[in-house]
Amino acid sequence: MAEAVTTLCQARHGEGYLVDDQGRYRGCVSLADLEAARESASGPARVGEVATLARPVLQPDTSLWDAMAKLQDVTGEALPVVDAAADDAFRGVVFESSITRAYLAHGDELRREEHGTG
């Protein structure tokens, strides 16, 4: 537990993603929940025992529009990318800021085309 808290703190992340021995996604935990579990004498002893956060997942082929829609229901820093075709293999995360920047850039591009300046 202490190692997970330290790792997240050093990386300046507020959440971590749980992956099993086969590389399959198993959930997302917050740094605050890990820290609370570490401080609790009767709390979970292992990271995998900490309650996971409800988090929508993206597939490798999720569109920008669908990713943006999934962000509406999330308070967090990123969405996990899970490949259902590969036995729920965890492929990484896409940060909320990256999805938002791509969405805004695409919107700007559409406006330029619409107004004949692109």
Buried (B, 14 or more C-beta within 10 A) or exposed (E): BEEBBEEBEEEEBEBBBBBEEEEBBEBBBBBEBBBEBBEEEEBBEEBEEBEBBEBBBBBEEBEEEEBBEBBEEBEBBBBBBBBEEEEBBBBEBBEBEEBEEBBEEEEEEEEEEEEEEE
